[in-house]
Amino acid sequence: MIKLLVVDDSALMRKLLEQIFQEEGDFDVRLARNGTEAIEAVRSFDPHVVTLDVQMPGMDGIACLSQIMLEGPRPVVMISALTGDDAETTLEALELGAVDFLAKPSGAVSLEIDRLRPVIVEKVRGAAAVRIRRTIRLTERIRHQLRRMPEVPKPVRRPLKPATQTKAGQEPGLVLIGSSTGGPVALDIVLPQFPAEFPWPIMVAQHMPAGFTATFAKRLDRLCALHVVEVSRPMPLTAGAIYIARGDADVKVARRSGDLTAMPVPSQKDYPWHPSVERMVSSALEHFDAHCLVGVMLTGMGRDGADAMTLLRKKGGRTVAEAESTATVWGMPGELVKNGGAEFVCAIEDVTETVLQMVGSNALC
């Protein structure tokens, strides 16, 4: 049996979530109305996984999560409304060790939650299988949050440069990054390490709902030397920029008026995960020589992008997969390795340096 603790100040949400997981047949479910009850339940019940409301009276979700991760780290899935403030708080929660999050149903909750049932069950089951590693870095992040220390100064940037303006009239290459569960924290580590003079654009497909990617991009923009934007409209690919695919949609490489462009497109049933890593990489292969592409697969459940990145590698491109030792979930990078599509497998702290070496040694682009 999977021991699940549901923490929510809404009696209706507690009841609906309890019903969903009791009907699964292999969950032992306990309920808590607030952060204080949740801490006591974690100590006495010792759940395998916790769903935790972001906004609660008294001890809120962030304070409760911090206490859980300091006392006895375990998988936590945050339950968040699709608002700017909640989105920012949810991203803080991921920094503090939450493995995933769910968007609260909007409108008629009892009707909407039935539509979301498969996603809810999948995410909580996946989270229950995650091993939370008690690390110095996690403890430092929690204590940093509790102290509310000021942010570090924003990195110095260079002006954006059109991607077509390169020596010998050649277009530059493109870095393609895919991630899912655990991805926001992994990207927090990888993307700020790219220097302002990095010569290629970077496209990122992080599985995430629509209401969160704009906030996520703005947050990364504060941390990175490169400009970070959500792809909410067609945007010419430029060196010195990172393009975050919009949630619940997909992003493709396209050519408009002669310029290579990051293009937002509606999701398709052929691609079960969104934003789709598979679709992003496949579209890049239509417009770039594979030798001018670097694919990076970070933590995540499932296998989105594994086939397209394997093809990229077979055609002469370069690929990097995050190592199992640092991945929150070694699903997506593990599938790339099993496919034989990973040229390098390395810890998350070494991913950026590996990409920099690949791009620096690439004389074709």
C-alpha positions in Angstrom: 0.0 0.0 0.0 1.1 3.6 -0.8 0.7 5.8 2.3 -0.7 9.1 1.1 -1.2 12.3 3.2 -3.6 14.8 1.7 -3.2 18.4 3.1 -5.7 21.0 2.1 -7.8 23.6 3.9 -10.7 23.0 1.5 -13.0 20.2 2.9 -14.3 19.6 -0.7 -10.8 19.1 -2.1 -9.9 16.8 0.7 -13.0 14.7 0.1 -12.5 14.6 -3.7 -8.8 13.6 -3.5 -9.5 11.0 -0.8 -12.2 9.5 -3.0 -9.9 9.4 -6.0 -7.2 7.5 -4.2 -9.4 5.2 -2.2 -10.9 4.1 -5.5 -7.5 3.2 -6.8 -7.4 0.4 -4.2 -3.7 0.5 -3.2 -3.6 3.8 -1.3 -3.9 4.3 2.5 -5.1 7.9 2.7 -5.0 10.3 5.7 -6.2 13.9 5.7 -4.9 17.1 7.3 -6.6 20.5 7.2 -3.6 22.8 7.7 0.2 22.8 8.0 0.3 22.1 11.7 -1.9 19.0 11.4 0.3 18.0 8.4 3.5 18.1 10.4 1.9 15.9 13.2 0.6 13.5 10.6 3.9 13.2 8.9 5.5 12.3 12.2 2.8 9.8 13.2 1.7 8.3 9.9 5.1 8.5 8.0 3.5 8.8 4.6 5.3 7.7 1.4 4.0 10.8 -0.4 2.2 14.1 0.5 -0.1 16.3 -1.5 0.2 19.8 -0.1 -1.9 22.9 -0.7 0.1 26.0 -1.4 -2.2 28.5 0.2 -3.5 27.7 3.7 -4.2 29.8 6.8 -1.6 29.7 9.6 1.3 27.6 8.5 1.2 27.9 4.7 2.4 25.4 2.1 5.9 26.8 1.9 6.5 26.8 5.7 5.0 23.3 6.0 7.1 21.9 3.1 10.3 23.4 4.6 9.6 21.7 7.9 8.9 18.4 6.3 12.1 18.5 4.2 14.2 19.5 7.2 12.7 16.8 9.6 12.2 13.9 7.2 12.4 14.5 3.5 9.9 12.7 1.4 8.1 13.2 -2.0 5.7 16.2 -1.9 3.3 17.2 -4.7 2.1 20.8 -4.4 -1.5 21.7 -5.2 -1.6 25.2 -6.7 -4.0 27.7 -8.2 -3.3 29.1 -11.7 -2.5 32.6 -10.5 0.7 34.6 -10.6 1.3 34.6 -6.9 0.6 30.9 -6.5 2.7 30.1 -9.5 5.7 32.0 -8.0 5.2 30.3 -4.7 4.9 26.9 -6.4 8.3 27.4 -8.1 9.8 28.3 -4.7 8.3 25.0 -3.4 10.1 23.1 -6.2 13.3 24.8 -5.2 12.7 23.6 -1.6 12.4 20.0 -2.5 8.8 19.4 -3.8 9.0 16.9 -6.6 6.0 18.0 -8.7 2.8 20.1 -8.6 -0.8 20.0 -9.8 -2.9 22.9 -10.8 -6.1 23.2 -8.8 -9.3 22.7 -10.8 -11.0 25.9 -11.9 -14.7 26.4 -12.2 -16.9 23.5 -10.9 -14.3 21.7 -8.9 -16.3 18.4 -8.5 -16.7 18.2 -12.3 -13.2 19.4 -13.3 -11.4 17.0 -10.9 -12.9 14.0 -12.7 -11.3 15.2 -15.9 -8.0 15.6 -14.1 -8.2 12.3 -12.3 -5.7 10.4 -14.6 -3.1 13.2 -14.3 -3.5 13.4 -10.5 -3.1 9.7 -10.0 -0.1 9.5 -12.4 1.7 12.4 -10.7 1.2 11.1 -7.2 2.2 7.5 -8.1 5.3 8.8 -9.9 6.1 11.0 -6.9 5.7 8.0 -4.5 8.5 6.2 -6.4 10.9 9.1 -6.1 13.9 8.8 -3.7 14.4 12.1 -2.0 18.1 12.7 -1.3 19.0 14.6 1.8 21.7 16.9 0.5 23.6 19.9 1.8 22.3 21.8 -1.2 18.7 21.2 -0.3 19.3 22.1 3.3 21.0 25.3 2.2 18.1 26.2 -0.1 15.6 25.7 2.8 17.5 27.8 5.3 18.1 30.5 2.6 14.3 30.7 2.1 13.6 30.8 5.8 16.0 33.7 6.3 14.5 35.5 3.2 18.0 36.7 2.2 18.2 39.3 -0.6 18.6 38.1 -4.2 22.1 38.1 -5.8 22.7 40.9 -8.4 21.5 40.3 -11.9 24.2 39.0 -14.2 25.7 41.5 -16.8 24.3 40.8 -20.3 25.3 41.5 -23.8 22.8 42.8 -26.4 20.8 40.2 -28.3 22.3 39.2 -31.7 20.2 37.7 -34.5 21.0 34.1 -35.0 21.7 34.6 -38.7 24.6 37.0 -38.1 27.6 34.6 -37.8 30.9 34.3 -39.4 31.1 33.0 -42.9 27.4 33.7 -43.3 26.5 30.4 -41.5 23.6 30.1 -39.1 24.6 29.0 -35.6 23.5 25.8 -34.0 20.8 25.3 -31.4 20.7 23.7 -28.0 17.5 21.7 -27.2 16.6 20.9 -23.6 13.9 18.6 -22.4 12.7 18.0 -18.8 9.7 17.1 -16.7 9.4 16.0 -13.1 12.2 17.7 -11.2 13.0 19.8 -14.2 12.5 23.3 -12.7 15.2 22.7 -10.1 17.5 21.1 -12.7 17.1 24.0 -15.0 17.8 26.4 -12.1 21.2 24.7 -12.0 21.9 24.3 -15.7 20.8 27.6 -17.3 22.4 30.2 -15.0 25.8 28.6 -15.8 25.7 29.6 -19.5 27.8 32.8 -20.0 26.5 36.0 -21.6 28.6 35.3 -24.7 27.1 31.9 -25.4 26.8 31.9 -29.3 23.7 29.6 -29.8 20.1 30.0 -28.9 18.6 27.6 -26.4 15.1 26.1 -26.5 13.5 24.4 -23.5 10.5 22.1 -23.3 9.6 21.7 -19.6 6.4 19.8 -19.0 4.2 22.4 -17.2 0.7 23.8 -17.2 0.0 27.0 -19.1 -0.4 29.3 -16.1 3.1 28.6 -14.9 5.5 29.0 -17.8 5.4 32.8 -18.0 6.3 33.1 -14.3 8.9 30.4 -14.7 10.6 32.2 -17.6 10.5 35.5 -15.7 12.1 33.9 -12.7 14.9 32.3 -14.8 15.4 35.6 -16.5 16.4 37.1 -13.1 18.9 34.3 -12.6 20.6 34.0 -16.0 23.1 35.9 -18.0 21.2 35.0 -21.1 17.7 36.5 -21.8 14.9 34.1 -20.9 11.5 34.4 -22.5 8.3 32.4 -22.8 7.4 31.6 -26.4 4.0 33.2 -26.4 4.3 34.3 -30.1 6.6 33.6 -33.0 10.1 34.8 -32.0 13.2 34.9 -34.2 15.9 32.6 -32.7 18.7 34.8 -31.4 22.1 34.1 -29.8 22.0 35.1 -26.2 18.4 34.0 -25.6 16.7 31.0 -23.9 13.2 30.2 -25.2 10.8 28.5 -22.7 7.9 26.6 -24.4 4.5 27.8 -23.3 2.7 25.3 -21.0 0.0 23.0 -22.3 1.1 23.8 -25.8 4.1 22.9 -28.0 7.0 24.8 -29.5 8.5 24.2 -33.0 11.4 25.5 -35.0 10.0 27.2 -38.1 11.2 29.5 -40.8 9.4 32.9 -41.2 10.6 35.5 -43.7 13.9 33.8 -43.9 14.5 33.7 -40.2 14.6 30.7 -38.0 11.9 31.1 -35.4 10.6 29.6 -32.2 7.0 29.0 -32.9 4.2 28.2 -30.4 1.7 25.7 -31.7 -1.3 24.0 -30.3 -0.7 20.6 -28.7 -1.5 17.5 -30.7 -2.8 14.1 -29.6 0.1 12.4 -31.3 2.3 13.8 -28.6 1.0 12.8 -25.1 3.2 15.2 -23.1 3.3 19.0 -23.3 5.2 21.0 -24.1 6.5 18.1 -26.2 10.2 17.4 -26.3 9.7 15.0 -29.2 8.0 17.6 -31.3 10.5 20.3 -30.6 13.5 18.2 -31.4 11.9 16.7 -34.6 11.1 20.2 -35.9 14.7 21.3 -35.2 16.0 18.4 -37.4 13.8 19.7 -40.2 15.7 23.1 -40.3 19.2 22.4 -38.9 21.9 20.1 -39.9 22.1 17.6 -37.1 25.8 18.5 -36.6 24.6 21.9 -35.5 22.3 20.6 -32.7 22.9 19.6 -29.1 20.2 17.7 -27.3 20.0 17.7 -23.5 17.7 15.4 -21.6 17.1 16.2 -17.9 15.1 14.5 -15.2 11.5 13.5 -15.9 8.9 10.7 -15.9 8.1 8.9 -19.2 10.1 8.9 -22.4 9.2 12.1 -24.2 11.9 13.1 -26.6 13.9 9.9 -26.3 13.3 8.8 -29.9 13.9 12.2 -31.5 17.1 12.8 -29.6 18.3 9.3 -30.5 17.7 10.2 -34.2 19.5 13.5 -33.7 22.5 11.6 -32.4 22.4 9.0 -35.2 22.5 11.9 -37.7 25.6 13.3 -36.2 24.3 15.6 -33.5 25.5 15.7 -29.9 23.5 14.6 -26.9 23.8 14.7 -23.1 21.6 12.8 -20.6 21.5 13.6 -16.9 22.9 10.8 -14.7 20.6 8.7 -12.5 22.6 9.8 -9.5 21.2 13.3 -9.7 17.9 13.0 -11.6 14.8 13.3 -9.5 13.2 10.7 -11.9 15.5 8.9 -14.4 12.7 8.2 -16.8 13.4 10.5 -19.8 17.2 10.5 -19.6 17.2 6.8 -18.8 15.2 6.1 -21.9 17.6 8.1 -24.0 20.5 6.0 -22.6 18.6 2.7 -23.2 18.0 3.9 -26.8 21.7 4.3 -27.3 21.1 8.0 -28.0 23.2 9.5 -25.2 26.7 10.5 -26.1 27.5 11.7 -22.6 25.8 10.9 -19.2 26.8 13.3 -16.4 25.6 14.7 -13.1 23.4 17.8 -13.3 26.2 20.1 -12.1 28.3 19.0 -15.1 25.7 19.3 -17.9 26.4 22.9 -18.8 30.1 22.5 -19.0 29.7 19.5 -21.2 27.4 21.5 -23.6 29.9 24.4 -23.6 32.7 22.0 -24.6 30.6 20.5 -27.4 29.6 23.9 -28.8 33.2 25.3 -28.4 34.6 22.3 -30.3 32.0 22.4 -33.1 33.7 23.8 -36.2 30.7 23.1 -38.5 28.3 25.7 -37.1 
